[in-house]
């Protein structure tokens, strides 16, 4: 339906192999870029912070070593404040906090320092003998706090009780890390674009052989057995293409052999049928003479003469049917189409065979179509003959015009009131040499003309030749209904 087209196209676009390959490439590139970005960010952040921490610890240690020798112990608050200020001056103005037991001095009394030195860091410095540091966020800004105990240097490195803490802002380092991260992120976009372009090129290279193979497969399925794929390279796709070509060669060879065998079989049937016509004509003439004199012959001889006559007539009809089928197979049949009154054709066909009194007709008047009258006679004779032989009276023939999707058509229905056809027989009734006699009963007024099994096949071929069809269904009151449908008018192109 037209409304289904967008949805179908959407599924085709989303689910195409090219799209899936490109998406897979881009996803892999995105994951790789994200992983690389995360690793780069981690390593850069670690390196920057490590460098800052090392420099802060070394600076504090060197500064304390310079001024601690002139520091009197135990200190008072004034002395402790001077120590903190001198240490801060040597560290470039960083905020320094000096603690001696309960005394606390800050290098800048106006600076807020409460909360920057955590209890955990103070405990670590108090119990340790080396520098300790901790990164904290104070008032929304990152800071590095380095703590170090001051020890006596008289040989046993005893703790003096003096603890020094230097606070270094990490805003510059944070900005450097953020700038690095932004730079890496900005590089992800061109990487993804380049990846998508490379994916499209790679997909085109990979899918081109697949498209060629798909095209060749469609052509092969459509009947072009000469369709082949160009093989290039030695990869898996090349091996697949070679395998396809080998399979196509085998299919083409098998098809050629089958066509040759079929042509030989058709020629054989046509030749045999043709060769049988002359002796059959002589046999028919002799059988006719014997049948005419049968009343003057002994009883057994008369019966034999009648049997020979009947079987010779049946064999003659079979040969004619075989020759007709051979002409259909060889496409040697051409319509001799003229505008014909179909009602008159049906009545003439019934009268020619003496069936007028045995068949009920309902024929619309003035139904005309461009048909081959002789072949319509064959169809009518076959369908009505089958109804009389295998069905039960009354046999009804109905001719009328009915609307069709694009124009009017003619329908000819032949119905009987016999046992009908089982489903499996309806499916095969138009096959050659198929007989459904076991499914239908002979009527008391049998026509005496056993069929060859080719009649319905010939009728179907004649209907197809006219651009029509024949179908069979069960009648509403039992029996079988054969329906011939023909276009009401045919063009000159259709009749060629």
C-alpha positions in Angstrom: 0.0 0.0 0.0 1.2 3.5 -0.7 1.0 4.4 3.0 3.5 1.7 3.9 6.3 3.1 1.7 7.8 5.5 4.2 7.9 3.0 7.0 9.4 0.3 4.7 12.0 2.8 3.4 12.8 3.8 7.0 13.4 0.2 8.0 15.6 -0.2 4.9 17.7 2.9 5.8 18.1 2.0 9.5 18.8 -1.6 9.0 21.1 -1.4 5.9 24.5 -3.0 6.1 26.2 0.2 5.1 24.5 2.1 7.9 25.3 -0.6 10.4 29.0 -0.6 9.4 29.2 3.2 9.6 27.5 3.2 13.0 29.8 0.5 14.2 32.9 2.4 13.1 31.6 5.6 14.7 30.7 3.9 18.0 34.1 2.2 18.2 35.8 5.6 17.4 33.6 7.3 20.0 34.4 4.7 22.7 38.2 4.9 21.8 38.1 8.7 21.9 36.2 8.7 25.3 38.7 6.1 26.7 41.7 8.1 25.4 40.2 11.3 26.8 39.6 9.8 30.2 43.1 8.3 30.4 44.7 11.6 29.2 42.6 13.6 31.7 43.6 11.2 34.5 47.3 11.2 33.7 47.5 14.9 33.1 45.6 15.7 36.3 47.9 13.4 38.3 51.0 14.8 36.7 50.0 18.4 37.3 48.9 17.8 40.9 52.0 15.7 41.6 54.3 18.4 40.4 52.5 21.0 42.5 52.5 18.8 45.6 56.2 18.0 45.2 57.1 21.6 44.7 55.0 22.7 47.7 56.6 20.1 50.0 60.1 20.9 48.9 59.6 24.7 49.2 58.2 24.3 52.7 60.9 22.0 53.9 63.7 24.2 52.5 62.1 27.3 54.1 61.7 25.7 57.5 65.3 24.5 57.4 66.5 28.1 56.8 64.6 29.9 59.6 64.2 27.1 62.2 67.8 27.4 63.4 67.2 30.9 64.7 63.9 30.1 66.3 63.8 30.0 70.1 61.9 27.2 71.8 59.5 27.2 73.4 57.9 30.1 71.5 55.4 32.6 72.7 52.6 34.0 70.5 54.7 36.9 69.2 57.6 34.6 68.2 55.2 32.1 66.7 53.6 34.8 64.6 57.0 36.1 63.4 57.9 32.5 62.4 54.7 32.1 60.4 55.3 35.5 58.6 58.9 34.7 57.7 57.9 31.3 56.4 55.2 32.9 54.3 57.5 35.5 52.9 59.9 32.8 51.7 57.0 30.8 50.1 55.8 33.7 48.0 53.1 34.9 50.3 51.3 31.6 50.8 49.2 31.4 53.9 51.1 29.7 56.7 49.7 28.4 59.9 52.1 27.7 62.8 51.0 25.6 65.8 52.8 24.9 69.0 50.6 22.9 71.3 47.7 25.3 72.0 49.3 28.3 70.4 48.3 29.1 66.8 49.7 31.8 64.6 48.7 32.8 61.1 51.0 34.6 58.6 48.1 36.9 57.6 45.8 37.5 60.6 43.1 39.0 58.3 42.9 35.8 56.1 40.2 33.3 57.0 41.9 30.0 57.7 39.4 28.2 59.8 38.5 24.8 58.4 41.3 24.6 55.8 43.5 22.4 58.0 41.5 19.2 58.7 41.7 17.3 62.0 42.9 14.3 60.0 45.9 16.2 58.5 46.8 17.7 62.0 46.8 14.2 63.5 48.9 12.8 60.7 51.5 15.6 61.1 51.6 15.3 64.9 52.2 11.6 64.8 54.6 11.5 61.8 58.1 12.7 61.2 57.8 14.0 57.6 55.7 16.1 55.4 52.0 15.4 54.9 49.6 17.0 52.4 45.9 17.0 51.7 43.8 18.5 48.9 40.6 20.2 50.1 37.9 22.4 48.7 37.4 25.5 50.8 34.8 28.0 50.0 34.4 26.5 46.5 38.1 26.7 45.7 40.6 23.8 45.5 43.5 24.1 47.9 46.6 22.0 48.7 47.5 22.0 52.4 51.0 20.8 53.3 51.9 20.1 56.9 55.3 19.4 58.4 56.6 19.0 62.0 59.7 20.9 63.0 62.3 18.6 64.6 65.6 19.3 66.6 68.7 18.7 64.6 71.1 17.8 67.5 71.6 14.2 66.3 68.4 12.4 67.4 65.8 14.4 65.4 63.4 14.8 68.2 60.0 16.5 67.7 59.9 20.1 68.9 56.2 20.2 69.1 56.1 23.0 66.4 53.9 22.2 63.4 53.8 24.3 60.2 51.0 24.2 57.6 51.3 26.0 54.2 48.2 26.5 52.1 48.5 26.7 48.3 45.6 27.6 46.0 45.1 25.1 43.1 43.0 27.4 40.9 45.7 27.7 38.2 46.2 23.9 38.2 42.4 23.4 38.0 42.2 25.8 35.0 45.1 24.1 33.3 43.4 20.7 33.7 40.1 22.1 32.4 41.8 23.6 29.4 43.5 20.3 28.6 40.2 18.5 28.9 38.4 21.0 26.6 41.2 20.6 24.1 40.9 16.8 24.1 37.1 17.1 23.8 37.4 19.5 20.9 39.6 17.0 19.1 36.9 14.2 19.4 34.6 15.9 16.9 37.0 15.9 13.9 38.1 12.4 14.8 34.5 11.2 14.6 33.9 13.0 11.3 37.1 11.5 9.9 36.0 8.1 11.2 32.6 8.4 9.6 34.2 9.3 6.2 36.7 6.4 6.4 33.8 4.1 7.5 31.8 5.2 4.4 34.8 4.5 2.1 35.4 1.2 3.8 31.8 0.2 3.6 31.7 1.1 0.0 34.7 -1.0 -0.7 33.3 -4.0 1.3 29.7 -3.7 0.1 30.4 -3.2 -3.6 31.1 -6.9 -4.2 28.1 -7.7 -2.0 25.9 -5.4 -4.2 27.2 -7.0 -7.4 26.5 -10.4 -5.9 23.0 -9.4 -5.0 22.3 -8.0 -8.4 23.6 -11.1 -10.1 21.5 -13.3 -7.8 18.3 -11.3 -8.6 19.1 -11.6 -12.3 19.7 -15.3 -11.9 16.4 -15.7 -10.0 14.6 -13.7 -12.8 15.8 -16.3 -15.4 19.0 -14.7 -16.7 21.2 -17.7 -16.3 24.2 -15.9 -17.9 24.5 -13.5 -15.0 28.0 -13.6 -13.4 30.0 -11.6 -10.9 33.4 -10.2 -11.6 36.0 -11.7 -9.3 38.8 -9.6 -7.9 41.2 -10.4 -5.1 41.6 -13.4 -3.0 39.6 -12.6 0.1 36.4 -14.2 1.4 34.2 -12.1 -0.8 36.2 -13.1 -3.9 35.8 -16.8 -2.9 32.1 -16.2 -2.4 31.9 -14.6 -5.9 33.8 -17.6 -7.4 31.4 -20.0 -5.7 28.4 -18.1 -7.0 29.8 -18.2 -10.6 30.5 -21.9 -10.3 26.9 -22.5 -9.0 25.5 -20.4 -11.8 27.5 -22.3 -14.4 26.2 -25.6 -12.9 22.6 -24.2 -13.0 23.0 -23.0 -16.6 24.4 -26.4 -17.7 21.6 -28.3 -15.9 19.0 -25.9 -17.5 20.5 -26.4 -20.9 20.4 -30.2 -20.5 16.8 -30.1 -19.2 15.7 -27.8 -22.1 17.4 -30.2 -24.6 15.7 -33.2 -23.0 12.4 -31.4 -23.0 12.8 -30.3 -26.6 13.7 -33.9 -27.6 10.7 -35.2 -25.7 8.4 -32.7 -27.4 9.8 -33.7 -30.8 9.4 -37.3 -30.0 5.8 -36.9 -29.0 5.1 -34.8 -32.1 6.9 -37.2 -34.4 5.2 -40.3 -32.9 1.8 -38.6 -33.1 2.5 -37.5 -36.7 3.6 -41.0 -37.7 0.6 -42.6 -36.1 -1.9 -40.4 -38.0 -1.6 -42.4 -41.3 -2.0 -45.9 -39.9 -4.7 -44.6 -37.5 -6.6 -43.1 -40.4 -6.5 -46.5 -42.2 -7.5 -48.3 -39.0 -10.4 -45.9 -38.4 -11.7 -46.5 -41.9 -11.5 -50.2 -41.5 -13.1 -50.1 -38.0 -15.9 -48.0 -39.4 -16.6 -50.6 -42.1 -16.5 -53.4 -39.5 -18.9 -51.5 -37.3 -21.3 -50.9 -40.1 -21.4 -54.7 -40.9 -21.4 -55.7 -37.2 -25.0 -56.7 -37.3 -24.3 -59.3 -39.9 -21.4 -60.8 -38.0 -21.5 -63.5 -35.3 -22.2 -62.1 -31.8 -18.6 -62.4 -30.5 -17.1 -61.0 -33.7 -19.6 -58.1 -33.8 -18.7 -57.2 -30.2 -15.0 -57.4 -31.1 -15.6 -55.1 -34.1 -17.4 -52.5 -32.0 -14.7 -52.6 -29.3 -12.0 -52.2 -32.0 -13.9 -49.3 -33.5 -14.3 -47.5 -30.1 -10.7 -48.0 -29.1 -9.5 -46.9 -32.5 -11.6 -43.7 -32.2 -10.2 -43.1 -28.7 -6.6 -43.6 -29.9 -7.2 -41.3 -32.8 -8.5 -38.6 -30.4 -5.5 -39.1 -28.1 -3.1 -38.7 -31.0 -4.8 -35.5 -32.0 -4.7 -34.2 -28.4 -1.0 -35.0 -28.2 -0.3 -33.1 -31.4 -2.3 -30.2 -30.1 -0.4 -30.2 -26.8 2.9 -30.4 -28.7 2.0 -27.3 -30.7 1.2 -25.4 -27.5 4.6 -26.5 -26.0 6.4 -25.4 -29.2 4.5 -22.1 -29.1 3.3 -22.8 -32.6 -0.3 -21.9 -31.9 -1.7 -18.7 -33.3 -5.2 -17.4 -32.9 -7.4 -16.9 -35.8 -9.5 -14.3 -34.0 -12.6 -12.7 -35.3 -15.5 -10.9 -33.7 -17.9 -13.7 -32.8 -21.3 -14.0 -31.2 -20.5 -16.3 -28.3 -24.1 -17.4 -27.7 -24.3 -18.7 -31.3 -20.9 -20.4 -30.9 -22.1 -22.3 -27.7 -25.4 -23.3 -29.3 -23.6 -24.5 -32.5 -21.1 -26.5 -30.4 -23.9 -28.3 -28.5 -25.9 -28.9 -31.7 -22.9 -30.4 -33.5 -22.5 -33.0 -30.8 -26.2 -33.7 -30.3 -26.2 -32.3 -26.7 -28.9 -29.6 -27.2 -31.6 -31.7 -25.6 -29.4 -32.8 -22.7 -28.1 -29.4 -21.6 -30.0 -26.5 -20.2 -28.7 -23.1 -21.5 -29.0 -19.6 -20.2 -27.2 -17.5 -22.8 -27.3 -13.7 -22.8 -28.0 -12.4 -26.3 -25.6 -10.1 -28.2 -22.5 -11.2 -26.2 -19.7 -10.6 -28.7 -16.0 -10.9 -28.3 -12.9 -11.2 -30.5 -12.0 -14.9 -30.3 -10.9 -17.9 -32.2 -14.2 -19.6 -32.8 -12.7 -23.1 -33.3 -10.8 -23.0 -30.0 -13.9 -21.7 -28.1 -15.7 -24.7 -29.6 -13.0 -27.0 -28.2 -13.3 -25.4 -24.7 -17.1 -25.8 -24.7 -17.0 -29.4 -26.0 -14.5 -30.3 -23.3 -16.3 -28.7 -20.4 -19.8 -29.9 -21.4 -18.5 -33.3 -22.3 -16.9 -33.8 -18.9 -20.1 -32.6 -17.2 -22.1 -35.2 -19.2 -19.6 -38.0 -18.7 -18.7 -37.5 -15.0 -21.4 -35.5 -13.5 -25.2 -35.9 -13.1 -28.1 -34.1 -14.8 -29.1 -31.4 -15.1 -26.1 -29.9 -16.8 -26.4 -26.1 -17.2 -24.5 -23.7 -19.4 -24.7 -20.0 -18.5 -23.2 -17.2 -20.6 -23.1 -13.6 -19.4 -21.0 -10.5 -19.1 -19.7 -9.4 -15.7 -17.7 -6.4 -14.4 -14.0 -6.9 -14.1 -11.4 -4.7 -12.4 -10.4 -2.8 -15.6 -13.1 -3.8 -18.1 -16.0 -6.1 -18.7 -15.4 -9.8 -19.2 -17.4 -12.8 -20.5 -18.0 -15.7 -18.2 -19.2 -19.1 -19.3 -20.2 -21.5 -16.5 -20.8 -25.2 -17.0 -22.4 -26.8 -13.9 -23.6 -30.3 -13.2 -25.2 -31.9 -10.2 -22.9 -34.9 -9.6 -20.6 -35.7 -6.7 -18.3 -32.7 -7.5 -14.5 -32.7 -7.1 -12.6 -33.2 -3.9 -10.0 -30.4 -3.1 -7.0 -32.4 -4.2 -8.7 -33.1 -7.6 -9.6 -29.4 -8.0 -6.0 -28.5 -7.6 -4.9 -30.9 -10.3 -7.8 -31.1 -12.7 -6.0 -29.0 -15.4 -2.8 -31.1 -15.3 -2.0 -33.3 -18.3 -3.2 -36.9 -18.1 -4.8 -36.3 -14.7 -8.2 -38.0 -14.4 -10.6 -37.5 -11.6 -13.0 -40.3 -12.6 -12.7 -41.9 -9.2 -14.1 -38.8 -7.6 -17.1 -38.4 -9.9 -19.9 -40.8 -10.9 -20.9 -41.6 -14.5 -24.4 -40.7 -15.3 -26.9 -43.1 -16.7 -26.8 -41.3 -20.1 -23.0 -41.5 -20.5 -21.7 -40.0 -23.7 -19.7 -43.1 -24.3 -16.5 -41.1 -25.0 -13.9 -41.9 -22.3 -11.4 -39.0 -22.1 -7.6 -39.1 -22.6 -6.8 -36.9 -19.6 -5.7 -34.1 -21.9 -9.0 -32.4 -22.5 -9.0 -30.0 -19.6 -5.3 -29.2 -20.1 -6.0 -28.3 -23.8 -9.1 -26.2 -22.7 -6.9 -24.4 -20.2 -4.2 -23.7 -22.8 -6.9 -22.3 -25.2 -8.3 -20.1 -22.5 -4.8 -18.8 -21.6 -4.2 -18.2 -25.3 -7.2 -15.9 -25.3 -6.0 -14.0 -22.2 -8.6 -15.8 -20.1 -8.7 -18.4 -17.3 -10.7 -21.5 -16.3 -11.4 -22.3 -12.7 -13.4 -24.9 -10.9 -15.5 -24.7 -7.7 -18.2 -26.6 -6.0 -21.8 -25.8 -7.0 -24.2 -24.4 -4.4 -26.4 -27.5 -4.8 -23.5 -30.0 -5.3 -21.6 -30.9 -8.4 -18.8 -29.1 -10.1 -18.9 -25.6 -11.7 -16.2 -24.9 -14.4 -16.0 -21.2 -15.2 -14.3 -19.7 -18.3 -13.5 -16.0 -18.1 -12.5 -14.1 -21.3 -12.0 -10.4 -21.9 -14.9 -8.9 -23.7 -12.7 -7.2 -26.2 -9.1 -8.0 -27.3 -6.6 -5.8 -29.1 -4.7 -6.8 -32.2 -1.5 -7.2 -30.1 -3.2 -9.8 -27.9 -4.3 -11.9 -30.8 -0.8 -12.2 -32.3 
